[in-house]
Amino acid sequence: MDDAPSGKRAANKERVRNDLAAAALSLFDRQGFADTSVDEIADAAGVSRRTLFRHFSTKADVIFADHPERIIRLGQYLQAASADAPPLDVVIGSAEATIPSFIEPPDFFLTRHRLLKTTLELRLREQAYGLQYTNVLALFLRRRLREIEIDVPDVDTLGDMLASAVVTVVNRAQRTWSASGGTSDPMASTVTGLGMLRQAFDPLVNPRTDAGSGPTVIVMNTDGVMPPDVVNRLNSIFDPD
């Protein structure tokens, strides 16, 4: 056949994108984002300007070569989740699974985080990708929360809140890791943040009832006299010792 196998084409595409990202990151770090041209990035990666724009829409997109594929994989992860899996468990699992890939190789990601602090255009582009992650999570959560029919006033708002909270936890873990120079444990930070998230939202998305408990009844007697049997029963409830 004339066409290369799809797997080989995909691998070649990923290689070119990674080469461009590495070249751009190095140039941005040495020269600054504004003083680096598209032609310089293409030359450093050994490709043409046309090839660069075939892979990326803007110069700022080049160092975020990983995000589009990550977003696709996130959607696939959520779509593959079992229908009876609690939706909160699914999105928490997706967040925990993504952390290792955001710190390896560490030099690349530490440099990117450093550039984000000093370059507004790159920060804005990163935030735009963050919204895409949030939207993918929110679409999944809104659909699944409607399916399990939880008793909240606005399921869609709850789904959006959860999605934003999950992305915030992951971003916070990455920033903490970057600020430490790569010495902190991003998985531990993520697990801690997600634990707080679960504690806050679990009662809403996974309501539980205690079948052994019934309603508490307060008995009032308008004539001011409490029957002895009622007094004894109340004493046994509120003062079991």
C-alpha positions as CSV (number, residue, x, y, z in Angstrom):
1,M,0.0,0.0,0.0
2,D,1.2,3.6,-0.6
3,D,-0.1,5.0,2.7
4,A,1.9,4.4,5.8
5,P,0.1,2.4,8.5
6,S,-2.0,4.7,10.7
7,G,0.1,3.9,13.7
8,K,3.3,5.0,12.0
9,R,1.6,8.2,10.8
10,A,0.4,8.9,14.3
11,A,3.9,8.3,15.8
12,N,5.5,10.6,13.2
13,K,3.0,13.3,13.9
14,E,3.7,13.0,17.6
15,R,7.4,13.1,17.0
16,V,7.2,16.3,14.9
17,R,4.9,18.0,17.5
18,N,7.3,17.1,20.3
19,D,10.3,18.3,18.4
20,L,8.6,21.6,17.8
21,A,7.5,21.9,21.4
22,A,11.1,21.2,22.7
23,A,12.6,23.7,20.2
24,A,10.1,26.4,21.0
25,L,10.5,26.0,24.8
26,S,14.3,26.2,24.5
27,L,14.1,29.3,22.4
28,F,11.5,31.0,24.5
29,D,13.6,30.3,27.6
30,R,16.8,31.8,26.1
31,Q,15.4,34.6,24.0
32,G,11.9,35.3,25.4
33,F,8.6,34.6,23.8
34,A,8.2,37.9,22.1
35,D,11.7,37.8,20.5
36,T,11.4,34.3,19.1
37,S,9.9,34.0,15.6
38,V,8.0,31.1,14.1
39,D,10.7,30.6,11.5
40,E,13.3,30.2,14.3
41,I,11.2,27.5,15.9
42,A,10.7,25.7,12.6
43,D,14.4,25.9,11.8
44,A,15.4,24.6,15.2
45,A,13.1,21.6,14.8
46,G,14.2,20.9,11.3
47,V,10.8,21.5,9.7
48,S,9.3,24.1,7.4
49,R,7.2,27.1,8.6
50,R,4.2,25.5,6.7
51,T,4.7,22.2,8.7
52,L,4.6,24.1,12.0
53,F,1.3,25.8,11.1
54,R,-0.1,22.5,10.0
55,H,0.3,21.3,13.6
56,F,-0.3,24.5,15.6
57,S,-2.5,27.5,15.0
58,T,-0.3,30.0,16.9
59,K,3.2,30.4,18.3
60,A,1.8,30.2,21.8
61,D,0.3,26.8,21.1
62,V,3.6,25.1,20.3
63,I,4.8,24.5,23.8
64,F,1.3,23.1,24.7
65,A,1.6,20.3,22.2
66,D,0.5,17.8,24.9
67,H,-2.8,19.4,25.7
68,P,-5.0,18.5,22.7
69,E,-4.1,14.8,23.0
70,R,-4.6,14.9,26.7
71,I,-8.1,16.4,26.3
72,I,-9.0,13.6,23.8
73,R,-7.7,10.9,26.2
74,L,-9.7,12.5,29.1
75,G,-12.9,12.3,27.1
76,Q,-12.1,8.6,26.2
77,Y,-11.4,7.8,29.8
78,L,-14.8,9.3,30.9
79,Q,-16.7,7.6,28.1
80,A,-15.2,4.2,29.0
81,A,-16.3,4.5,32.6
82,S,-18.8,1.9,33.8
83,A,-22.4,3.1,33.8
84,D,-22.7,2.2,37.5
85,A,-19.5,3.8,38.6
86,P,-20.2,6.9,40.9
87,P,-19.5,9.9,38.7
88,L,-17.4,11.6,41.5
89,D,-15.2,8.5,41.7
90,V,-14.7,8.6,37.9
91,V,-13.6,12.2,37.7
92,I,-11.4,11.9,40.8
93,G,-9.8,8.8,39.2
94,S,-9.1,10.8,36.0
95,A,-7.4,13.5,38.0
96,E,-5.2,11.1,39.8
97,A,-4.3,9.3,36.6
98,T,-3.1,12.5,34.9
99,I,-0.6,13.7,37.4
100,P,2.5,11.6,36.4
101,S,2.3,12.7,32.8
102,F,2.4,16.4,33.8
103,I,5.8,16.1,35.5
104,E,7.7,13.9,33.1
105,P,10.1,14.9,31.7
106,P,10.6,17.3,34.6
107,D,13.0,19.7,32.9
108,F,10.4,20.4,30.2
109,F,7.5,21.1,32.5
110,L,9.5,23.1,35.1
111,T,10.7,25.3,32.2
112,R,7.2,25.7,30.9
113,H,5.9,26.7,34.4
114,R,8.7,29.2,34.7
115,L,7.7,30.8,31.3
116,L,4.1,30.9,32.3
117,K,5.0,33.2,35.2
118,T,6.6,35.8,33.0
119,T,4.6,35.6,29.7
120,L,1.0,36.7,29.7
121,E,0.2,35.3,26.3
122,L,1.3,31.9,27.4
123,R,-0.7,32.1,30.6
124,L,-3.8,33.0,28.7
125,R,-3.3,30.1,26.4
126,E,-2.8,27.7,29.3
127,Q,-6.0,29.0,30.9
128,A,-7.9,28.4,27.6
129,Y,-6.8,24.8,27.6
130,G,-7.8,24.6,31.3
131,L,-11.3,25.6,30.3
132,Q,-11.4,22.8,27.7
133,Y,-10.5,20.2,30.4
134,T,-13.2,21.7,32.6
135,N,-15.8,21.5,29.8
136,V,-15.1,17.8,29.1
137,L,-15.4,17.0,32.8
138,A,-18.6,19.1,33.2
139,L,-20.3,17.5,30.2
140,F,-19.7,14.1,31.7
141,L,-20.8,15.1,35.2
142,R,-24.0,16.9,34.1
143,R,-25.1,13.9,32.1
144,R,-24.3,11.3,34.8
145,L,-25.7,13.3,37.6
146,R,-29.0,13.7,35.8
147,E,-29.0,9.9,35.2
148,I,-28.7,9.1,38.9
149,E,-31.4,11.6,39.8
150,I,-29.8,13.2,42.8
151,D,-31.9,15.6,44.9
152,V,-30.3,19.0,44.3
153,P,-31.9,22.2,43.0
154,D,-29.6,22.5,39.9
155,V,-27.7,19.4,38.7
156,D,-26.0,21.3,35.9
157,T,-24.5,23.9,38.2
158,L,-23.3,21.2,40.5
159,G,-21.6,19.4,37.6
160,D,-19.9,22.6,36.6
161,M,-18.8,23.3,40.2
162,L,-17.3,19.8,40.5
163,A,-15.5,20.0,37.2
164,S,-13.9,23.4,38.1
165,A,-12.9,22.1,41.5
166,V,-11.2,19.0,40.0
167,V,-9.2,21.1,37.5
168,T,-8.3,23.6,40.3
169,V,-6.9,20.7,42.4
170,V,-4.8,19.4,39.6
171,N,-3.5,22.8,38.6
172,R,-2.7,23.6,42.2
173,A,-0.7,20.4,42.6
174,Q,1.3,21.2,39.4
175,R,2.1,24.8,40.6
176,T,3.2,23.5,44.0
177,W,5.5,21.0,42.4
178,S,6.9,23.7,40.1
179,A,7.4,26.1,42.9
180,S,9.4,23.5,44.8
181,G,11.7,23.0,41.8
182,G,10.3,19.5,41.3
183,T,11.0,18.3,44.8
184,S,7.5,18.1,46.2
185,D,5.2,15.2,45.6
186,P,2.4,16.2,43.2
187,M,0.5,13.0,43.7
188,A,0.3,13.6,47.4
189,S,-0.9,17.2,46.8
190,T,-3.5,15.9,44.4
191,V,-4.8,13.2,46.7
192,T,-5.0,15.7,49.6
193,G,-7.0,18.2,47.4
194,L,-9.2,15.6,46.0
195,G,-9.9,14.2,49.5
196,M,-11.2,17.7,50.5
197,L,-13.2,17.9,47.4
198,R,-14.8,14.5,48.1
199,Q,-15.6,15.4,51.6
200,A,-17.3,18.6,50.5
201,F,-19.3,17.1,47.5
202,D,-19.9,13.5,48.4
203,P,-23.0,14.1,50.5
204,L,-24.6,15.8,47.4
205,V,-23.6,13.3,44.7
206,N,-23.7,10.1,46.8
207,P,-26.5,10.7,49.3
208,R,-26.9,7.9,51.8
209,T,-29.7,7.1,54.1
210,D,-29.6,5.3,57.5
211,A,-32.4,2.7,57.3
212,G,-32.1,2.0,61.0
213,S,-33.0,5.6,62.1
214,G,-36.4,7.1,62.0
215,P,-37.6,10.7,62.6
216,T,-37.1,12.4,65.9
217,V,-40.4,13.2,67.5
218,I,-40.7,15.9,70.1
219,V,-43.8,15.6,72.3
220,M,-45.3,18.7,73.9
221,N,-48.2,18.7,76.3
222,T,-50.2,21.9,76.5
223,D,-51.4,21.4,80.0
224,G,-47.8,21.3,81.3
225,V,-48.0,17.7,82.6
226,M,-45.8,15.1,80.9
227,P,-47.1,11.5,81.1
228,P,-44.6,9.3,83.1
229,D,-44.2,6.7,80.3
230,V,-43.2,9.5,77.9
231,V,-40.7,10.9,80.4
232,N,-39.1,7.5,80.8
233,R,-38.9,6.9,77.0
234,L,-37.3,10.3,76.5
235,N,-34.8,9.7,79.3
236,S,-33.8,6.4,77.7
237,I,-33.1,8.2,74.4
238,F,-31.3,11.3,75.6
239,D,-29.6,9.8,78.6
240,P,-28.9,6.1,77.9
241,D,-26.5,5.7,80.8
